[in-house]
């Protein structure tokens, strides 16, 4: 599907690094639903949740949580001498 290959990565770029702001998640979810409605030539009254389920797409809030968890797990697996661990320790002090 073109959405998962092209549109989703563009919309998700930087999602893990941003703070969890509900208004931004709602805007992203609405934009995604609008795109899906146009892609399937559905009316504006088509349910955005049904569209996400039909296309197996998570909400942006769920995707944000998933991406942040992946990022933290990846950071935790790095050695103490890795440059990202050093940068995080400098930034927190």
MIMAR-620358 format. One record per atom (N, C-alpha, C, O): atom name; x, y, z. Coordinates in steps of 0.2 Angstrom, whole numbers, plus 5000, padded with zeros to 4 digits. Layout:
<recs>
CA:X:Y:Z
...
</recs>
This chain:
<recs>
N:5004:4994:5000
CA:5000:5000:5000
C:5004:5006:5000
O:5009:5007:5004
N:5003:5011:4996
CA:5007:5017:4995
C:5007:5021:5002
O:5012:5024:5003
N:5002:5021:5006
CA:5002:5024:5012
C:5007:5022:5017
O:5011:5026:5020
N:5008:5015:5018
CA:5013:5013:5022
C:5020:5014:5020
O:5024:5014:5024
N:5021:5014:5013
CA:5027:5014:5010
C:5030:5021:5010
O:5036:5023:5011
N:5025:5026:5008
CA:5027:5033:5007
C:5025:5038:5012
O:5029:5042:5015
N:5018:5038:5013
CA:5015:5043:5017
C:5017:5042:5025
O:5019:5047:5028
N:5016:5036:5027
CA:5017:5035:5035
C:5024:5037:5037
O:5025:5041:5042
N:5030:5035:5033
CA:5036:5037:5035
C:5037:5044:5035
O:5041:5047:5040
N:5034:5048:5031
CA:5035:5055:5031
C:5031:5058:5036
O:5034:5063:5039
N:5025:5056:5038
CA:5022:5058:5044
C:5025:5057:5050
O:5024:5060:5055
N:5028:5051:5051
CA:5031:5049:5057
C:5038:5051:5058
O:5041:5050:5064
N:5041:5055:5053
CA:5048:5057:5054
C:5048:5062:5060
O:5045:5067:5061
N:5053:5060:5065
CA:5054:5064:5071
C:5048:5063:5076
O:5049:5066:5082
N:5044:5058:5075
CA:5038:5057:5080
C:5041:5055:5087
O:5039:5057:5092
N:5046:5051:5087
CA:5049:5048:5093
C:5052:5053:5097
O:5053:5053:5103
N:5055:5058:5094
CA:5059:5064:5097
C:5054:5069:5100
O:5057:5073:5104
N:5048:5070:5098
CA:5044:5075:5100
C:5041:5073:5107
O:5039:5068:5108
N:5039:5079:5110
CA:5035:5077:5117
C:5028:5075:5115
O:5025:5077:5110
N:5025:5071:5120
CA:5018:5069:5118
C:5013:5074:5119
O:5010:5075:5124
N:5011:5077:5113
CA:5006:5083:5113
C:5000:5080:5110
O:5000:5079:5104
N:4995:5080:5114
CA:4988:5077:5111
C:4986:5080:5105
O:4983:5077:5100
N:4986:5087:5105
CA:4984:5091:5099
C:4987:5089:5093
O:4984:5089:5088
N:4994:5088:5093
CA:4998:5086:5087
C:4996:5079:5085
O:4995:5078:5079
N:4995:5075:5090
CA:4992:5068:5088
C:4986:5068:5084
O:4985:5065:5079
N:4981:5072:5087
CA:4974:5073:5084
C:4975:5076:5077
O:4972:5073:5072
N:4979:5081:5076
CA:4980:5083:5069
C:4983:5078:5064
O:4981:5078:5059
N:4988:5074:5066
CA:4991:5069:5062
C:4986:5064:5061
O:4986:5061:5055
N:4982:5062:5066
CA:4977:5057:5064
C:4972:5059:5059
O:4969:5056:5055
N:4970:5066:5060
CA:4965:5068:5055
C:4968:5069:5048
O:4964:5067:5043
N:4974:5071:5048
CA:4977:5071:5041
C:4978:5064:5038
O:4976:5063:5032
N:4979:5059:5042
CA:4980:5052:5039
C:4973:5050:5037
O:4972:5047:5032
N:4968:5051:5041
CA:4961:5049:5039
C:4959:5053:5033
O:4956:5049:5029
N:4960:5059:5032
CA:4958:5063:5026
C:4962:5060:5020
O:4959:5059:5015
N:4968:5058:5021
CA:4972:5055:5015
C:4969:5048:5013
O:4968:5047:5007
N:4967:5044:5018
CA:4964:5037:5017
C:4957:5038:5014
O:4956:5034:5009
N:4953:5043:5016
CA:4947:5044:5013
C:4948:5045:5006
O:4944:5043:5001
N:4952:5050:5004
CA:4953:5052:4997
C:4956:5046:4993
O:4954:5045:4987
N:4961:5042:4996
CA:4964:5036:4993
C:4958:5031:4991
O:4958:5028:4986
N:4953:5030:4995
CA:4948:5025:4994
C:4942:5028:4991
O:4937:5025:4991
N:4942:5035:4990
CA:4936:5038:4987
C:4930:5037:4992
O:4925:5035:4989
N:4931:5038:4998
CA:4925:5038:5003
C:4923:5045:5005
O:4927:5050:5004
N:4917:5045:5007
CA:4914:5052:5010
C:4918:5054:5016
O:4921:5050:5020
N:4917:5060:5018
CA:4920:5063:5024
C:4917:5060:5030
O:4920:5061:5036
N:4911:5057:5030
CA:4908:5054:5035
C:4911:5047:5037
O:4909:5044:5042
N:4915:5044:5033
CA:4918:5038:5034
C:4922:5038:5041
O:4926:5043:5042
N:4921:5033:5045
CA:4925:5033:5051
C:4932:5032:5051
O:4935:5028:5047
N:4936:5037:5054
CA:4943:5037:5054
C:4946:5030:5057
O:4951:5028:5055
N:4942:5028:5063
CA:4944:5022:5066
C:4944:5016:5062
O:4948:5012:5062
N:4938:5016:5058
CA:4937:5010:5054
C:4942:5010:5048
O:4945:5005:5046
N:4944:5016:5046
CA:4949:5016:5041
C:4956:5014:5043
O:4959:5010:5040
N:4958:5016:5049
CA:4964:5014:5052
C:4964:5006:5053
O:4969:5003:5052
N:4958:5003:5056
CA:4958:4996:5057
C:4958:4992:5050
O:4962:4987:5050
N:4955:4995:5045
CA:4955:4992:5038
C:4962:4992:5035
O:4964:4987:5032
N:4966:4997:5037
CA:4973:4997:5034
C:4978:4995:5039
O:4984:4995:5037
N:4976:4993:5045
CA:4981:4990:5050
C:4986:4996:5052
O:4992:4994:5052
N:4983:5002:5053
CA:4987:5007:5055
C:4986:5009:5062
O:4980:5010:5064
N:4991:5010:5066
CA:4990:5012:5073
C:4989:5020:5073
O:4990:5023:5069
N:4986:5022:5079
CA:4985:5029:5080
C:4992:5032:5081
O:4997:5029:5082
N:4993:5039:5080
CA:4999:5042:5080
C:5002:5042:5088
O:5008:5042:5089
N:4997:5042:5092
CA:4999:5042:5099
C:5002:5035:5101
O:5007:5034:5104
N:4999:5030:5098
CA:5001:5023:5099
C:5008:5022:5096
O:5013:5019:5099
N:5009:5025:5090
CA:5015:5024:5086
C:5021:5028:5090
O:5026:5026:5090
N:5019:5034:5093
CA:5024:5038:5096
C:5027:5034:5102
O:5033:5034:5103
N:5022:5031:5106
CA:5024:5027:5112
C:5029:5021:5109
O:5034:5019:5113
N:5027:5018:5104
CA:5031:5012:5101
C:5038:5014:5099
O:5042:5011:5101
N:5038:5020:5096
CA:5044:5022:5093
C:5049:5025:5099
O:5055:5023:5099
N:5046:5028:5104
CA:5050:5030:5110
C:5053:5024:5114
O:5058:5024:5116
N:5048:5019:5114
CA:5051:5012:5118
C:5057:5009:5114
O:5061:5007:5117
N:5056:5009:5107
CA:5062:5006:5103
C:5068:5010:5104
O:5073:5008:5105
N:5067:5017:5104
CA:5073:5021:5105
C:5076:5020:5112
O:5082:5020:5112
N:5072:5020:5117
CA:5075:5019:5124
C:5078:5012:5125
O:5084:5012:5128
N:5075:5007:5122
CA:5078:5000:5122
C:5085:5000:5118
O:5090:4997:5121
N:5085:5004:5112
CA:5091:5004:5109
C:5097:5008:5112
O:5103:5005:5112
N:5095:5013:5116
CA:5100:5017:5120
C:5102:5013:5126
O:5108:5013:5127
N:5098:5009:5129
CA:5100:5005:5135
C:5105:4999:5133
O:5109:4997:5137
N:5104:4997:5127
CA:5109:4991:5124
C:5116:4994:5123
O:5120:4990:5122
N:5117:5000:5122
CA:5123:5003:5120
C:5128:5003:5126
O:5126:5004:5132
N:5134:5002:5125
CA:5139:5002:5130
C:5140:5010:5133
O:5137:5014:5130
N:5143:5010:5139
CA:5143:5017:5142
C:5148:5021:5138
O:5147:5027:5139
N:5152:5019:5134
CA:5157:5023:5130
C:5154:5025:5124
O:5158:5029:5120
N:5148:5023:5122
CA:5145:5025:5115
C:5144:5032:5116
O:5142:5035:5121
N:5145:5036:5110
CA:5144:5043:5110
C:5137:5045:5112
O:5136:5051:5115
N:5132:5042:5110
CA:5125:5044:5112
C:5124:5044:5120
O:5121:5048:5123
N:5127:5038:5123
CA:5126:5038:5130
C:5130:5044:5134
O:5128:5047:5138
N:5136:5045:5131
CA:5140:5051:5133
C:5136:5058:5133
O:5136:5062:5137
N:5133:5059:5127
CA:5129:5065:5125
C:5123:5065:5130
O:5122:5071:5133
N:5120:5060:5131
CA:5114:5060:5136
C:5116:5062:5143
O:5113:5065:5147
N:5122:5059:5145
CA:5124:5060:5152
C:5127:5067:5153
O:5126:5071:5158
N:5130:5070:5148
CA:5132:5077:5148
C:5126:5082:5148
O:5125:5087:5151
N:5120:5080:5144
CA:5115:5084:5143
C:5110:5084:5150
O:5107:5089:5151
N:5110:5079:5153
CA:5107:5078:5159
C:5110:5081:5165
O:5107:5082:5171
N:5116:5083:5165
CA:5120:5086:5171
C:5120:5093:5170
O:5123:5096:5175
</recs>
